Amino acid sequence: MPKATLFSNRKPVERLKGSAQQERIWRAVESGTESLQIEALAGTGKSTTLYEAARRLDAPKSDLIYLAFGKLNQVEAAQKCPEVT
């Protein structure tokens, strides 16, 4: 995916450019005005979408909750998005 740059805690962070659906989700997360439920098939980018949403929030780790159902999911999340886990 193409990337742009944003700043998180005064450090440059690469910002993903996603599909139209992902961009809509990220805008909703950034605006904070909508509740979201994301439904998609396996392998369609749900985890990537959530990791990027968390990065765009630029919130302290203590303000975020990421629930993983299964040890393999937990390990994957820790590897792919250490900023959040």
C-alpha positions as CSV (number, residue, x, y, z in Angstrom):
1,M,0.0,0.0,0.0
2,P,1.3,3.5,-0.7
3,K,2.2,5.5,2.4
4,A,2.1,9.2,3.4
5,T,3.6,10.7,6.6
6,L,1.9,11.9,9.8
7,F,3.4,12.9,13.1
8,S,2.8,11.0,16.3
9,N,4.2,12.3,19.5
10,R,6.5,14.6,17.4
11,K,8.0,11.6,15.5
12,P,7.2,11.1,11.8
13,V,5.1,8.0,11.2
14,E,4.2,6.5,7.9
15,R,0.5,6.7,7.2
16,L,-1.1,3.9,5.1
17,K,-3.2,4.7,2.1
18,G,-5.9,2.2,2.0
19,S,-9.0,1.2,0.0
20,A,-12.0,3.4,-0.1
21,Q,-13.6,1.4,2.7
22,Q,-10.5,1.6,4.9
23,E,-10.2,5.3,4.4
24,R,-13.8,5.7,5.4
25,I,-13.2,3.8,8.6
26,W,-10.1,5.8,9.4
27,R,-11.9,9.1,8.8
28,A,-14.7,7.9,11.2
29,V,-12.2,6.9,13.8
30,E,-10.3,10.2,13.5
31,S,-13.6,12.2,13.8
32,G,-14.7,10.3,16.8
33,T,-18.3,10.9,15.9
34,E,-19.4,7.4,14.9
35,S,-19.6,3.9,16.4
36,L,-18.2,1.3,14.1
37,Q,-18.7,-2.3,13.5
38,I,-16.4,-3.8,10.9
39,E,-17.5,-7.0,9.2
40,A,-15.3,-8.6,6.5
41,L,-14.1,-12.0,5.4
42,A,-10.8,-13.5,6.5
43,G,-7.7,-12.0,4.8
44,T,-9.4,-8.8,3.8
45,G,-7.4,-6.4,6.0
46,K,-9.4,-6.1,9.2
47,S,-6.3,-6.2,11.4
48,T,-4.3,-3.8,9.3
49,T,-7.3,-1.4,9.3
50,L,-7.5,-1.6,13.1
51,Y,-3.8,-1.1,13.6
52,E,-3.8,1.9,11.3
53,A,-6.8,3.3,13.1
54,A,-5.0,3.0,16.4
55,R,-2.0,4.8,15.0
56,R,-4.1,7.6,13.7
57,L,-5.7,8.2,17.1
58,D,-2.2,9.1,18.4
59,A,-3.4,8.2,21.9
60,P,-1.3,6.7,24.7
61,K,-1.2,2.9,24.8
62,S,-3.0,3.0,28.1
63,D,-6.1,4.6,26.4
64,L,-6.5,1.7,23.8
65,I,-7.8,-1.8,24.2
66,Y,-7.1,-4.5,21.7
67,L,-8.7,-7.8,22.3
68,A,-7.2,-10.9,20.6
69,F,-9.0,-14.2,20.7
70,G,-6.2,-16.8,20.7
71,K,-2.5,-16.7,21.4
72,L,-1.5,-16.7,17.8
73,N,-3.6,-13.5,17.2
74,Q,-2.0,-11.9,20.3
75,V,1.5,-12.7,19.0
76,E,0.7,-11.4,15.5
77,A,-0.8,-8.2,17.0
78,A,2.3,-7.6,19.1
79,Q,4.6,-8.1,16.1
80,K,2.6,-6.0,13.6
81,C,1.6,-3.1,15.8
82,P,3.9,-2.7,18.8
83,E,2.7,0.9,19.2
84,V,-0.7,-0.5,20.3
85,T,0.1,-3.7,22.1
